Amino acid sequence: MMQIYPNIEQNFFCPICNQETTVKKNVWQGIHVGVKSRCKKCQKEYYQDLNVGHSTYTPYSVDLDTFQLFGSDSSIDWYGTPLQKSLQNPNRNKISFEKEVFEKKDEVIILNCIDYLYGHSLLKLLNAERHLQSKNQHGLIVIVPKFLEWMLPEGIAEKWVFDISLKEGQDFFIDFDNVINKELERFSKIYISKAFSHPKNFDITNFTGVKKHNFKDEKFRITFIWREDRLWINNSLLQKSVNKFNIKIIRYLLLAKQKRKLLKVFLRLREVFPNAEYTVAGFGKYNNFPKWIDNQIVNVFNENIERKLCQIYSESRLILGVHGSNMLLPSAHAGMTVDLMPEDRWGNFAQDILYQEKDVRMSSYRYRYIPINQKPTFIHNMISHMIKDKEHFVENMIID
């Protein structure tokens, strides 16, 4: 964490003349948290990122007169340029704000979970456990979008809930900035969480209230995580074209192809595990499955549905799905995970898996990544051995 009031524990420098800038105020853009500053030499005014969240790796500055953007090219498309545009054209709409105080604290840590991607918001929220376990005198205040409110853990001092959709997640709401700065006047000392992009050492049950998979249960599911915007096909360019131009007939054909691959895997697994329950769960509208498959696909999310899906993941001895944020909660609750990796996603390796195993040897067994072009026969054989051989693997790994 980093102090931002009464002092800011970060130095800022002019991106043009490299002289130190003077901080004038904190700015809560949304995804970005930063400051308004002025260069002591050239007198230019800037928005400048605090080193939190994704700005820990790729901080940006914006000239507030010309709106010139300064920073790394590595994240400019999805992180830098949207910041620049949002400051140039702020959103002046009022947004719904709900606050609940569970424990009054004079010194607080702010954890900001606003983002435009579901996975980013969820991963930021998981940082809460690290602060709650620290047992310091600071109260934890969590800023969350409405859709994540149900996952807030016990022990926080306050929750600040903003009704900001993912579609609006890159906007700069003036109201958001004003509300937060007004609320912060109540405290004598304020820190901000680093909100790491991929935190570790957390128990997902503390967030969802759903227990993780119990390998001792005789009854179990094998579940495929369904999504319709990134399919089980080895052609990322085709997938992007279908999404961009909404080519319905091609999408339907690709969904049917995904179902055929899934059925090949499930039918072979039924021969090995006839008593398992075979499930398809996730987001979409497809419903053309055989009766022996438990179809848990939904086309809307709310707290009750999310909890029900987490329970399904928890009952799953193994989940299989295409890489993406759709795998976060399933991988955190299921016994084992097989992640199908599209060829253009290897740079995001492991970013969609919530590891709940501390033994690195067991992690390598429980969480596996394979190219998306692997044939169903290979996948069936691997899953069969993962489930059948798990206890034998554990026995071989025991050290007295």
N, C-alpha and C positions, 0 to 999 in steps of 0.2 A: 504494500500500500504506500501511498505518497500523500503527504500533507498538502492541502490546497488552501487552508485558512487556519490561522491568520497569515501564515507565510506559505508561499508556493515553493516546494522543494525541487524545483527544476529551473534551470537557466535557459533562456531563449535568446537566439541570435538572428540578426537580420540576414535573410537568404541572399541579399545583394551585396552588402558591404561587410557582412560577418561581424558587425559590432553587436554588443549585447542590447537587447530590447527591454523596455520597461513595461511591466504588466499593468494593464488598466482595469481589467475585470475578467471573471470567468465566463466562458460561453458554453452553453449546453446545446449543441447542434442536434443531437440525437444519437447516431452511431458514434460520432466524434465528440470528445470533450476537450475543450481547449481554452485559450485565453485571447483576449484582444490586447495587442501590445503595440508599442511605438518604438522605432529605432532611435537610439540616442544621437546617431550621427546624421542620417539622411531624413529623419522625421517621418518616414513612411509608417502607415498603420497596417497591421496584419492581424489576421486570424492565424493562430499557431496551435498545433495539436499538443496536448499533454501525452506523455509516453504511457498510455494505457490502452487496453484492448488491442486492436490490430495496429494502432499507432505506436505500439511498443517496437514494431519492426519497420513500419513504413509511415513515419510522421509526415504531415503535409503543412505547408503554410500558404496562405492566400493573401495577396495584396488587396486590401479593402477599398482601394481607389480604382485600380485597373482590373481587379479580379484575376490577375496572373497567378497561376498555380506553381508552387515550388515543391519538389519532392521526388521520390523514386518512381521510375517508370514501371516497376514490377507490379504494382497494384493500382496503377493510375486509372484503368478503365472502370473498375468496380468500386474503388475507394476514393481516389483523388479527385477525378473529374466530377462525380456526383456531389462531393463536398463543395467544390468550386461553384457549380450550378445552383446549389441550394442556398449558398450565401448571397449569390447574385439575385436570386429570385425566391426570397423566403416565403413560406406558407403562412398566411395571416389568419387561417381558420382557427377557431377555438377548438380545443380538444378536451374530451372528458377526462377528469382527474379525480381519482379516489385515493384517500389517504386513511390508513389505520395505524394508530400508535399502540403497540403492545407493551412497550417499556420506555419510559422517558429517560433519555441520556443527554448529557451535555457535550460529550465528545463522540463523534460518529464516523463510521466508514460508509461511503456511498458506493454501491455496486450497480453500475449501469448496464442493463441488459437489452437496451433498444437496438434493433438491427433490422435489416431488410431481408435476411435469410433466417429461416426457422432454426437451422442448425447452429448458426452463430449465436442467436439469442439463448438457446438452450445451454450451449457450452459455457457462455458467460455466467448464466445462473448457477451452474455447478461450482463456481468459485466460492459460493456462499459457505460451503462446508468448511473450507480452509479457515475462513474468518471466524466461524462459529466455534471451531475447535481450538482457536488460539487462546481463549479464556482471558482476553484482556478486558480493560474497562470500557472499551468502545462499543457503542451499539451499532448494529449493522442495519442500514437502510437499503432496501432493494428497490430499484426502479425497474419495473417490468411492463411489457405490453400486456394488454388485457388477456390475450390468448395463453399466456404463461402463468397467470395468477394462480391457477390450481396447483402448480408445482412448487410454490413457495414453501421452504422448510420451516419447521418450528424453531424458535429461538431468536428470530430476527427482532430488532427493535421497532421497525416501522416498515410498512409497504406503501410504495407510491405507484399506483396503477394508472397508466395512460392508455387510452383507447387509440393506439396507433397501429394500423394494419401493416403487414409486411410490405404491401405495395407502397405505403407512405413512409417506409422505414428509412429512406435516404433523404427525406425532406428536412429542412430546417424550420421547425415550427417556432415562431416568435413566442407563442403562448407557452410552449414547453420550456423555453429558456427563462421566461419571466417567472413562471410558477416555481421552478426549482430554485432560482436565486432568491425568491421571496421566502421559501421554506427554510433555506439555509441560514437565514438571519437568526434562527432560534438557537444556534449552537456556538459554543466558544472555540471549539477546535474541530476541524473537518479533514478527513482523509478520503482519498479515493482509491478503490480497489484497482489493482493492475488488470483485473478481468482477463486473465490469460485465455488465449484462444482454445487451448486444449489442456484443461486442468486434469489433475490426477488425484488419486487417494480420496475418493468420495464413495458413499454408499447410495445407490440410486433409490433405495427404499425410503430414504429420508426425504426425497423429493416427490415421488409418486405415491407413496404409501402402499406400494405393491411389493410383495416379497420376491426375491430372485428365485430362479429355478432350483428345485430340490431333486438332486439326482437319485435319491432313495425312493421316489415315487415310482410305482410300477406302471401306472398309466401316464402316458405322455403324448404330446403332439409333435409332429414335424411340420413346420410352417414355412410357406413362401411369402415373402414380403412384396406385395403387389404395388407397382406404380405404373402410370401410363404416359409419363413424359420422359422417362429414360428406361427403355425396354431392354429385354434380354436379347439384344441383337449386336452383332459385331460390326456396326457401321454408324459411328457417331455423327458423321456428316448427314446421313439419311435421317437420323433421329432429329437433328437440329432443324433440318428443312421441314420435316413434318410438323414440328412444334411451331416454327416461325410462320408457316403458311397455312396451318390448320387443315392439312389435307386429310379429310375424314376417312376416305376409302382406304388410303394407304395405312392410316393409323389402325383401322379395323383389321386389315390383313396382318399387320405386325402384331397386334394384340392376339390374334388367333395363332400366330406362329409362336408367341411367347407361351400361350396355353399349351400348345403341343409339346414344347420342350419340357414344361413343367409336368405334364402328364407322363411323359417318358420316364422322368426321374421318380415320380410318385408311384407309378405302377410297379416299377422294379423294387422300390423300397417296400411296398406292400407285401411282396413275396417274402421279404426278410423280416419285416416287423408288421405282421398282420393285425396286431391289436392296437397299433398306434392310431391316433386320430390325425388325419391329413387336412391341413388348414391353409387357406389363402386369406391373408389379412393385409390391410393397407388402405390406400386412397384411390378411388376410381369409380367407374360405373359398370365395368364388365361383370356379367353375372352368368355366363354360359358355361357352367361347370357340372360335371357328373354329381349325382346325389351323394356319393360317398365322400366328397370333398366338402368340408365345412367352410362355406363362403362367408368371411367376415370383412369383406371390402365395404368401405363406407364412402359416401360422397360429401360428408360434412363432419367437422370435428367439434365436440364440446367436452366439458369435463367428464361427464358420465361415459361417453364413448371412448375417450382417451384412457380412462382407468380400466374399462373393459378390455381394450386392446392390450394394455400392459399386462393384464391378467392372462390373456391368451399367450403373450410372449413368455410369461413366466412358466406356463404349463408346457412350453416347447422345449423338448430335449435338444432340438437344433432348429435354427432358422437359416434360410437361404434367401439371398436377394441381391439385386444390383446395387453397387456402390452409390451412396448418397445419404442425405440427412434422414431419409426413411429408415435407415439402419441403426440410428442412434439408440432410441428407446428399446427396440427389439433386442439388440446386442447386449444391452445392459441387464435385461431380465432373463433372457434365454440361457439354456445350458451351454450351447455351443453355437458358433456362427460360421457360415461360409459366405464370403463377400465376393461377388462377381465383379471383376475390375474391367471396365471399358478401357480401350487402348489409350484414350486421352485423359485418363484419371489416375495414372500411376503417380503423378506428381502430388496427388492428394491422398496418398497411401495412409491408411490408419486413421484418417481424420473423421471418419463416419462411425467409428467403433468406440463404445464406452466400455473400456476394460474394467472388469470387476474381479480379476484374478491377480493376486500379488506374486505368486510363484511364476517366474519367467518361463519355466519349462512347461507348466500347465497352460500358460497363456498361448504358447506356440501350438499347443494341441487344441485348445478350445476355440481360438480365433484364426481363421485361415483365409487367405486371399488367393484367388485363382483367376487367370485370364477369362474374360467373358466368352471367348470362342471355344472353350473346352466342351467336348461333346457330352451330352447327357449321360452316356455310359460311364465316362470317367467320373462325373460328379456323383452318380449313384454309388459307384464303388467306394469312393472316398467317404461319403456320408455314412455308408454302411459300416465301414471300419471305424470311423470316428465314434459311432454309437456303441458298436459291439466291443471294441477294444479299449474303451476308456478306463475301466476299472483295472485292467491288466497294465495299462500304461502307468496309472497311479501307483500300483504296487511296485513297479520297477523303479519309480522315482523316490520312494520312501527312503529317508536317511535317518538312522537312529542317532 
